[in-house]
């Protein structure tokens, strides 16, 4: 007996490569934003064929938002790049769609203003508390995103008049949930600041 104790080896933490399937989908979503914007502009929101193309591009880009997050969590592929790029890609896609719809007189500007103000405000809140913790995405936030995507898709698709009237109701629900979840995130941020100060 020498009295020496055997040290326990530290667990090896696998480094997640930045180039992975989840980040590739996020990058694809970012790349599709200008393609989507160009297709909306070419359509002028009057050419049905181009509207369908724009809508399909938006739908594919939106789908990558759900898939990349699932892949990142399921296969432990969460990276610092993904944490930053994913919300940027989301806001770029939704923001571009809202701005273009308003520019083509399909959507009131106040709706676009409310949604974009909320999104920018939540981003600012996240940076405000970033040293104290993370404001996790809530179920309400996911419902908000789903409603926004559904509403925008409805506006983009060349709907017959009878169905087109449903779009404002979906967008109204999206705006309501957007505002309510915004207040919820604000409350979370204030609690986080108080408990860690």
N, C-alpha and C positions, 0 to 999 in steps of 0.2 A: 504494500500500500504506500503510495507516494504522497497521498493527500491531494493530488491534483484531480480536479473534476473535469469531466469531459463536457465541452461546450456543445450546446444544441445548435445545429446549423440553422441559419435563417432560411425561411422559405423563399424559393426562387419565384419572383413575380414575372410572369411572361409579359414581354413588351408587345403591345398591340400595334401592328403595322398601320401607318397612315393610309397606305394604299390597300383598301379592302372593299368588299362588296357594298357595305353600308355607305361608306364615303363616296364610292363611285356613283351610287344612286343620287346622293345629295348633289354631287357635281353635275350629274345629268339634269337634275331639276333646275339648277342655276343656268345651265346651258340652254335649256328649253325656254327660259323666260323671254329672251329677245326673239326667238323663233315664234313664240306665241304672240308677242306684241306685234310683230310684222304681219302675221296672218289676220289679226283683228283689224289692223290699219288697212290692209288690202281689201278686206271684206267691206269696210265702211259700215258694218252692221246692217248692210242691205243686200249683200250677195250671199244667198243661202249656202252655196257650196263652200265658200271660204269661211262662213260662220261655223259650219260643221267641222271643218279642218281645225279652226281655232279652238272649238269646244273639245275636240278629241285630244289635241295637244295639251290643253289645260287639264283634262281628265287624267291623262297619262302622267303628267308632272305631279298632279295632286296625289295620285296613287303611290308614287315613289316616296312621298312624305310618310305614309303609313308603313310601307314596306321597309324603308331604310332603318326606321326606329326599331321595328320588330327584329330585323336581322342583327342590329347592333346589340340589343339586349339578349337575344336568344343565343348568339354565338360569342358573346363577350368581346365585341368589336368596338366598344365605346372609346373614342379618342378625343383629345382636346380640339382637334380640327373639326370633328363632327359636332361637338357641343356648340361651337361658334358658327360653323357654316350652315347647320341644319335650320336654326331659326332665321338666319339671314335669307336662306333660300325660300323659306315659307313666306316671309314678309315681302320679298321681292316678287314672288308669284302672285300672291293675293293683292298686294298693293298695285301692281301693274294692271291686273284685271279690273280692279275698281276704278282706277284713274281712267282707263280706256273706255269703260262703260259710261262713266260720267261725261267724258269728252265727246262721246257719240250720243249724248242725250238719252241714254238708256236708263240711267240711274241718277237720282238727285245728288248734287255735290255734297249736301250736308251728310248724307249717308256715308259717302267715301271719307269725308272729314272726320266723322265720329269714330269710324272703325280704325282709320290710320292713326288718329290721335291716341286711341286706346293702345294700339300696338306699340307705338313709339314710347308711350308712357310706361308700359310694362317693361320694355327693354331698359329704359332709364332706371326703373325700380330695381331690376335685377343687378345692374351695375352698382347701384347705391348700397346694396346689401351683400355684394359678392364676397367681401372679406369676412362676413359674419355667417354666411351660409347660402344655401341655394333655395330659391322659391320653386318648388316642384310643380310640374304641370298637373292641374286638377282634372277631374272628370268633366267639370263644367267647361274647362278650356278645350277639351277634346270635342265636346258637343258643339262649342262655338266654332271650331275649325270645320267640323263636318257640315254645319248649317251654312257657313260662308261658302264652302266649296259647292254645296248643292244649289244655293241661290245663284252663284255666279254661273254655274253650268246651265241653269235654267234660263238665265238672261242671254247667254251666248248662243244656245241652240235656237234655230229658227222655228219657234213654236207657233202653232196656229193661234189665232186671237183668243179663243176660249181658254186655252191652256196658259197663254202668256200672262193672263191676269193673276195666275197663281204665284208668279215670281215675286211680286212685291210683298206678298204675305210671308213667303219663305225668308226674304231678305229682312222683313220686319222682325221675325223671330230671331234671325242671326244678330241683328243690331241689339235687341233686348238682352240676349245672352252675352253678347260682347261687352255691353256696359256693366251688367251684373257681375260677370267674372272679373272685370277690371277692378271693381270695388273690393272683391274678395282677395285679389292679389295685393291690393293696397293694404288691406288689413293684415295679411300675412307678413308683408314687408315691415309694417310698423311693429308687429309683435316680435319679429325677429330682431329688429333694432333694439327694442326694449329689453328682451331677454339676454342679449349678448353685450349690452353696454355696461 
